[in-house]
Amino acid sequence: MSKTKKTFVCQECGANYLRWMGKCESCGSWNSLVEELLATNPRNFSGGGYVVDVKKISEVSSAEKNRISTKINELDRVLGGEFSNSGQRGIVPGSLILVGGDPGIGKSTLVLQVASKIENVLYFSGEESDRQVQMRAKRLGGGDNILFASETNIENIISTINSKNPAVVVIDSIQTMYSNDIQGVAGNVSQLSLCTSKLMYVAKDKHVAIILIGHVTKEGNIAGPRVLEHLVDVVLYLEGDRFGSFRILRGVKNRFGSTNEVGIFEMTSGGLIEVENPSEIMIGERAHKSPGSVIFPAIEGTRPLLTEVQALSSATSFGYPKRTSSGFDLNRLQLLAAVLQKRCGLNLSVQDIYLNVAGGIKITEPAADLAVAMAIASIFKNKEIKDDTVIFGEIGLAGEVRSVNNVDKRLTEASKMGFKTALVPKSKGKTNDSNQNKKNLGINIIEVVSVKEALDKLL
C-alpha cells in the first residue's frame, strides 16, 4: 500500500529536503523551498508487471526517413542539417523539442511560423487567447491550418492529442501547464517534471512531434530543473538583442543531429526572415576609413560570419578608467587592455574603453582577441586599418598570438566578400593552411607571432 509523505522542493534547482529551510544548500537560493506531497510505494523486487515485447535494434524502422520539413531552411539546418543520415532535414516524428530564449526574442513568432507551414498542427497556449494568436498569425501571413485551444491542463491536452492524431503539437509555454495528479501551482519543479514526462510518453507512443516553448531565468537558462532539458530530445536557444534585428538559433542538444549548426534570422514586421548571406548584412553599414573599426571572421556553428568590432577610447574623467563591452566578455576586454599596456606600451590606464560588436552579435571565441586588440590600438593611435583587412587570433598574457581553428573557413568567407588582406597567427604546424589559402584565394596573408608585431605591421 502506498504511503504519502511531505517533502520540500527547491523551485530553482529541484533539490529535496525533509524540512523547510530558508536557504537551499544546493544552489544558494533564499525562500525557494515549497512543500509538496509525494506518494511512495514499498519496494517490490519480484517485478509485479508484465513482460514487454522486445525486438532487435536492426528491425526498428528509422524515423530519419520521415522527417517533417519546416519549410524554413535555417531551422531545418539546426534540427537536422547536413548530418542527417537520410539526407532529409527537419523535425523527427516522436521527438520532443524545447525552444528557449529571452522574453520578446521571438520564440512564439518562430514556432507559429513553423506551425503555419505544416499540415495537421495542434497549438495549445496557456499564455495567450485565441484572438491574440490570431492577430499574430495574420501579421505573419498564415495560420489557417492550425487547430488552436487555450488550455493548461495536461490531461485535457493529452486526450485531445489522442483524439485528433496531429503531426505536430505546440505547447506555449510548458511553465503554464499543470497536472491533476500532483499538488502545486503551474511552473513549480514537480509540475514541470511531470507534465514534460507525460508529453514525452505521448510523443513516443503516438509518434507525434511536440514543440515546447520554455521561459528562461535571468541567467539565461531554461526555467525549472535541469531534468527538463534531460527529458527532451532537442534543446534550441534563440539568442540576440531583443532591440536588434538579428537572431541566432543555436542547438544546445540534439539527439538526431549535430549541435554545431546555427540558424540566422532577421526580425521584421512580418516575422523572422532567413538570412542567406549574413556577412554582407553585418558589415553592410560599416563606416569606411574609421579608426577603431575591425572586421573579424567569426565562426557560428560550422559557418563563418564576418562581424564588425568597434572600439572607442577617451580620456577618463575619474581616477579609475572605465571599461564597457557589448557583445564581448568584459573580463576578456580588461585582460586585453592590460596586455596592450604592458607588452605594447600603450598608456590605457588613463583611457576609458568602449567596445561593441555591431549587429547585436555575441562573440565568445578567443579567436576575436587580436581583432579586439587591434581595434583598441587603432582608436588609441587614431589610425585606421584598411577596409579590406580581416583580423583573427588568440592572445596570451605574454603578448603572443596563438593559432586558432577553422582558418580555411575564415579566409574563404573573407575572400568571397572581397577582402584582400588577413592578419593571422603564424602557423607552426607541418602544413601551412594560411599559405595554402593565399595561393587559392588571392589573399595577402600577414602572419604575426605577437601583438607588438601586429601593431608594427598594420599601425
N, C-alpha and C positions, 0 to 999 in steps of 0.2 A: 504493500500500500504506500502511495507517495505521501511525502511529508512536505509541509510548507515552512520555509524559514526566511528570515529577513536578512538582507544584505544591503550594504551602502556602496553605490557605484559612482565613480568619478565621471562626470559628464564631459571631461576634457580628454582623458586618456583611457577610460574604461577599467581602471583598477578597482578591485573589490576589497571591502573591509567589513569586519564583523560588527564594528561600532562606528558611530559618527565621529568625525574629526574635522576640525576647522580647516586644515591644510592637507592636501593629498601628498603623501610621501613619495609617490611615483613621479608626478610631473610638477609638483610645487604649486598647484593652483589652490586658491583660497575659496572656501564656501562652494565647492563644486560637487560635494557628495550628496546623493539623493537616495532615499530609502526605497528599496524595491523588494517585492516578494518573489521568491523562486521556489519552484516545485522540484523536489529531489526524489528520485526513485532508488530503492535499495539495490545493491549490486546483484547482478544475475550473471554468473559465469557460464551458465548452461545454454545461453543463446536465447531461446524463447521466441525466436522469429521464424520466418520461413526461408527456404533455400531459394536464392535468387538465380536467375538464368545467367550463365556465363558464356562467352564466345571468344574466339581468337581475335587478337588485335587486327590481324590481316583480313578478317572477314567484315570489319566495320566499314561502312560506306563513308567516304570522305565528304565533309561539309565544304571543303575548299571549292568543289565543283559548282556549288550552288550559291556562291556569294551574291549578295544583293548590291548592285551598284547604286551609289547615292547620286549619281549624275554630277557630282562635284569632284573634279579631278584632284584637287588639293586634299580633300578629305579622304578620298579613296587611297591616295598615296600614303597617308598616315595609317589608315586601317589595314591595308594590305601591301600596297606599293609594289615594287618590282620583286619583292621577296616571296610573293605568293607562288606556291608550287604549281598551281593550276594555271597561272598566268592571269587569273581574274583578280580584280581589286574590289573592295567594298566590305559590306557587313556580312559576317558569317552567321547563318541561321542558328539559333540556340545560344547565341553569345549574349553576355551581359556587359554593357558598355557604360562607363561612368564618365560624364563630362563635367569638369570643374573649371572655375575661373572667378575672378573678382566680380563684385556686383556691377552691373551695367556694361560688362565687357562684351556681351553679345552671345551668351550661351543659348538662351531661349531662341534668339534670332536664327542662329546657325541650325539648331535642331529642327525648328519649324520649317526652314528652307529644305532640309533633308526630307522631312515628312511630306512636304508638298510635291516632291519628285518621285515618291514611292507609292505604289498602289497598296491598298488594304492596310491602312495605318490606324491604330487606336492611340489617341492623345489624351492622357489624364493630367489635369492640372489642379494642384492644391493651393495655388497662389493667385491665379487669375481666373476671372469669369469667362464665360463663352464669348461675351461681347468684346472683352479686351483681346482675347486671342484672335477673334475675327478681324478686329481692326489691324492687328499686326500682320495677319495673313494677307489682307487686302493690300497693305503697303508693300508687302513682298511680292505680290502678284501671283498668289497661289492659294492652296488650302482647300479647294473644292472637294478633294478626295479624302480628306481627313475626317474620321469619326471622333468627336470630341465629347468629353464629360468632365465636369468639375467634381472630383471625388478624391477623398483622402483615406477612406477605409480600405485596407489592403485586401481583406477578404472579398469585398464587393468588386474590387478591381480584378482579382484572380477569377472570380466567377464570370465576369464579363469577358475576360480573355478566353476562357474555356468555351464560352458560348459563341463568340464571334470568329474565333480562329484567325487572328490577324497575322500578317507577315512581320510587322514591326510594331512595338509598343513603346510609347514615350511616357515617362514619369517625370513631371515637373512640379516640385522637386522631391527627392527622396526624403528630405528633412521634414516635409509636411505630412508624410504618411504615418498611419498608426494601425496597430492590430488589436483586436478584441481579446487575444489570447494572453495578453500581458498588461500589467498596470503601468501607468506613466504617460506623460504627455508626449505628443509627437515631437520627434527630434532628439529625445534623450538616447543614451547609449543602447539600452535594451531594445527600444522600439526600432532604432536604425538597424541593428544587427538582425532582429527577427524579420523585419519587412524585407530587407535585402536577401536574406536566406530564402524566404518564401518565393520571392521573384526569381531567384536563381533556380530553384526546383522547377518552377513553371517553365522557364526558358529552356532547360534541358529536356523536360518531359514533352513539351509541345513543339520543340524546335522553332521557337519564336524568338526573334532578336528583341531585346529590351534595352532601351537607352534611358539611363538615369541622369538627371541633372542634379548636381550637388553644390551646395554652398561651400565657401571656403572661409577659414578663420583669418584673423588679421595677420597671421604669419604666412598666409598663402597656401595652407594645407587644407585638404578636404575636411569639412567639419564632421566631427564624430570620431569613433575609434578607428584605429588602423586596420581592424578586421574588415572594415567596409571595402578598402582597396584590395585586400587579400581575396575577398569573395568574388569580385568581378573579374571578367576576362580581359577587359581593355580599360585603361585609365587615360583620358585625354585632358590636357590643360590648355585653355585658351588664354594666351598671355598678351600683354601690350598695355599701353597707356590708354585709359578709358577716354581721355580727352584728345588722343591722337587718332589717326585714321587707320593705322596698320595693326593687324592682329596676327599672332603666330600660334598655330595649333600644334601642340607638341605631344607625342605619345610617350607617357611615362612607363606604362606597362602594356604589353600586347602579347597574348598567348598565341596569336595567329600570324604574327609578322614581326618585323624589326621595330625597335624603338628609336632608330637613328634617323627616321624621316620626320620632317615638319611640313606643315602646310601654311602658306602665307596668304592672308586676305586683306582686303581694304574695306573698311566700314563706310557705307554710303547710305543715303536716304532710302535706297531700295534694298538694303540688307548687305550681307557680306559678299564681296565680289572677289573671285580668284585673281591673284597677281601672277601673271605668267612670267614677267621679267622684272623681279623686284629690284635688282641692282639699278636698272635705268630710272626707276621711280625714286629710289632712295637718294641718289646723287643728282637728280634732275634739276633741283633748285639750288644747287651749290653756288656760292658766290666765288667768282674767279679771281685769282691773284689776291687771296685774302690770307694774311698771316694767321696762324693758329688753326688752319683747316687742313686735315689729312684724310686720305682715303685708305680705309682698312678693309681688306677682303676677309670677311668673317666666314665661318662655316656653321651653318644652321642645319643640324641633322647630317645629311650627306651632300648637301648642295651649298655652293659658295654664294655669298651675298655681299656686295660692295656697300659699305656704310661710311658715312662721314663722321669723323671725330673732330669736334670743335673745342678749342681751348681759349680761355681769356684770362689775362692776368692784369692786376692793377696794384698800385702801392697801397699797402694796408694802412688803415686809419687807427688801428689799435696795436697793442704790443704783441698780440698773438695773431699770426696770419690765418686767414680763413680758407678752408678747402671745401668746395661744394661740387658734387658729382650727380649727374643724371644719366642713367643707363650704364654706369660703370661703378665697380666696387670702390667705395670711398677709402677704405683701408689700403687698397692697392694703389690708389691715386697718391695717398700720403707717402707710401713707400717709394714710388717712382720719383716724386718730388725730392725726397731725401737723397736718392741715388744721383739725380741730376745736380744737386747742390754739392754733394761730397765728391763724386767721381768726375764731374764735368766742370765744376767751378762756377755754376750759375747761382747767383745770390737770390734764392727764392724765399729766404727767411723773412723778407720784408714785403712779400708779394702775396696778395690774395689770388687764388687759382680757382677758376670755374671750368668745369668740364661737362660737355654734353655730347651724347650720341644722337644725331639727328634722326627724326622719324619715330621716336619712341621705342627704339630697339634697345634691348638689354644685352650687353656683351659680358660674358663670364669667362671666356677662354683666355689663358695667359698670352696667347699669340698677339693680343692687342697691345701689349706693354710698349713695344717700340713705337707704334703709331701714336699712342698717348704721349710718350716722352717727347717725340719729335714735334707734336702739336704744341706742347707746353714751351719747348725751346724756341719754336718758330714765333709764337706770340711774344715771348720774353725779349727776343732779339729784334722783333718787328721785321722779320724777313719771311717772305712767303716761300712755300715749297711748290715746285712746278705742278700745274694742274694734272699732268699726265703721269703722276707718280703714285704708286701704291706702296704701303709700308706694312710689314708684319715681322714679328719676332718676340720671343720671351726675354725678359731682362732679369738678371740675378743681382744680388746685393753687391757684388763686386763690380758691377757695371758691365758684365759680359752679356753678349747677346746669344741666346741659346736657340737651337733649332726647334722647329715646330712640325706638326704633321700636316698632311694634305697640301703640300707645296704645289703639286701639279694642278690641283683643282683651283687653288687661289690664282695662280698665274694664268691659267686658261680663261677664267672669268674676266680677269683684268685685260687680257689681250682682246677678248671678244668685245669689251666695252671701249676699246680704243686707247688703252693706257700703254705707254712706251717704256716706262722705267719702273723698276721694282727694287726697293731696298729690303734685303732679306738677310737672314743669318748665314754665315759661311758654312757650307756643307763640309762635314768632316768624315762622311762615310765613304765607302768604296765607290759608289755611284753618285755622281753629282746631278741631282734632279734639276737644280737651277740651270746648269749649263745645257742640259737636255732641252729644257723648255725654251731657253734662249735661242737655240737653233730652230726649233719648231714653231715658236710663237712670235719671233721677232721682237722680243722684249729685252731692253738693256738691263742686265742683272747687276746690281751693285751689292756685293757681299761684304758684310762687316762682322767683326768679332766683338766690338764693344760699342757702347753708346757714344763715347767720345769720338770714335772713328766715324760713326754715323753723322754726328754733328759736323765734323770737319768736311765730310764729302757732300753734304746737302746744304749746310748753312755756313 
